[in-house]
Amino acid sequence: MKTKIQGKESVMDYYQDDEVASKYIEQRYSSLFGKLRNEIEIKVINSFLKYLNPKTTLDLATGTGRITKSLKNYGQGYALDTSGEMLEHAKKDINNWTLRKSDAFDTQFEDNFFDVVISTRFIWHFDKSNRIKLFAEIRRILKDNGHLIFDFPNANIKRFIRKKAKIGFKRIYTQSWTTAGIKEELFKNNFQIVSIKGILHNPKILRNMSDKSSSMVNFFKMKLANILSRKEAYNYVVLAIKTKES
Ligand SMILES: C[S@@+](CC[C@H](N)C(=O)[O-])C[C@H]1O[C@@H](n2cnc3c(N)ncnc32)[C@H](O)[C@@H]1O
């Protein structure tokens, strides 16, 4: 059994690898389940951006630019990551964003610079003490009343459903929350939830459908099943506003 990747340095090191970077999308987003997840996440984030209409947006830990490349209404876009290997892939797809190789915990941006910070598949990889540091840095670079958009795994979803992903990244430390739990944590870090959207309702059914056939017809059946079902969501995407320090 391989050791779990845990801690700020280990998470950073893991992605500084050509193989990890080049297999990133294929491993996580080539199944129908992965494709649907990607599509819905982008749709939800774009709906938040349309509502906010920011002048400046940062994608914190953009990786290969999976989300970044499909965003609209982001104003002046900046994206950072510590992995040169991941950023090499991002560069191929993203033209209008300013890409930087830098640390999310110490971004080097000036105070109150961004209207919106987006961060997907990132915050959940850190323990509470590091998350406090990360939220503090995000608050610092956000304008007053600026917004944070991020995703998180639903703590109510059983581990066996997640394990069906059968890929290496399971080894990375992953924090999950209930919606009440995330609300409390954000409150303690001086953020308030504005909107929270479930992604992939009833994931057990969707995963089973995804395994059975990779046809486009099945993909549309999955989309429909996701719309009709309103059971537990696999993940959530949250829009939160920076509040005054309490
Ligand atoms: C799971 S990937 C998420 C990438 C992208 N946001 C997405 O949703 O596909 C995590 C990313 O965090 C980056 N990363 C790890 N530690 C970091 C740090 N301290 N500062 C900035 N990026 C970091 C990794 O290089 C990797 O690209």
The ligand as an SDF file (V2000), in Angstrom:
LIG
                    3D

 27 29  0  0  0  0  0  0  0  0999 V2000
   -5.9440   18.2380   -8.3270 C   0  0  0  0  0  0  0  0  0  0  0  0
   -5.0420   19.4510   -9.2140 S   0  0  0  0  0  0  0  0  0  0  0  0
   -6.3430   20.6230   -9.6150 C   0  0  0  0  0  0  0  0  0  0  0  0
   -6.0890   21.3510  -10.8980 C   0  0  0  0  0  0  0  0  0  0  0  0
   -7.2920   22.1570  -11.4450 C   0  0  0  0  0  0  0  0  0  0  0  0
   -7.6880   23.2150  -10.5390 N   0  0  0  0  0  0  0  0  0  0  0  0
   -8.4730   21.2630  -11.7550 C   0  0  0  0  0  0  0  0  0  0  0  0
   -9.5420   21.4340  -11.1440 O   0  0  0  0  0  0  0  0  0  0  0  0
   -8.3410   20.3870  -12.6200 O   0  0  0  0  0  0  0  0  0  0  0  0
   -4.1670   20.2890   -7.9510 C   0  0  0  0  0  0  0  0  0  0  0  0
   -3.1960   21.3340   -8.4820 C   0  0  0  0  0  0  0  0  0  0  0  0
   -2.6690   22.0560   -7.3700 O   0  0  0  0  0  0  0  0  0  0  0  0
   -1.3300   22.4110   -7.6770 C   0  0  0  0  0  0  0  0  0  0  0  0
   -0.6750   22.7580   -6.4090 N   0  0  0  0  0  0  0  0  0  0  0  0
   -0.2910   21.9580   -5.4050 C   0  0  0  0  0  0  0  0  0  0  0  0
    0.2100   22.6820   -4.3790 N   0  0  0  0  0  0  0  0  0  0  0  0
    0.1450   23.9920   -4.7720 C   0  0  0  0  0  0  0  0  0  0  0  0
    0.4860   25.2190   -4.1570 C   0  0  0  0  0  0  0  0  0  0  0  0
    0.9970   25.2640   -2.9290 N   0  0  0  0  0  0  0  0  0  0  0  0
    0.2740   26.3650   -4.8490 N   0  0  0  0  0  0  0  0  0  0  0  0
   -0.2550   26.3420   -6.1050 C   0  0  0  0  0  0  0  0  0  0  0  0
   -0.5920   25.2070   -6.7330 N   0  0  0  0  0  0  0  0  0  0  0  0
   -0.4100   24.0440   -6.0720 C   0  0  0  0  0  0  0  0  0  0  0  0
   -0.7980   21.1880   -8.3600 C   0  0  0  0  0  0  0  0  0  0  0  0
    0.3680   21.4540   -9.0940 O   0  0  0  0  0  0  0  0  0  0  0  0
   -1.9970   20.7790   -9.2210 C   0  0  0  0  0  0  0  0  0  0  0  0
   -1.9260   21.3610  -10.4890 O   0  0  0  0  0  0  0  0  0  0  0  0
  1  2  1  0
  2  3  1  0
  2 10  1  0
  3  4  1  0
  4  5  1  0
  5  6  1  0
  5  7  1  0
  7  8  2  0
  7  9  1  0
 10 11  1  0
 11 12  1  0
 11 26  1  0
 12 13  1  0
 13 14  1  0
 13 24  1  0
 14 15  1  0
 14 23  1  0
 15 16  2  0
 16 17  1  0
 17 18  1  0
 17 23  2  0
 18 19  1  0
 18 20  2  0
 20 21  1  0
 21 22  2  0
 22 23  1  0
 24 25  1  0
 24 26  1  0
 26 27  1  0
M  CHG  2   2   1   9  -1
M  END
$$$$
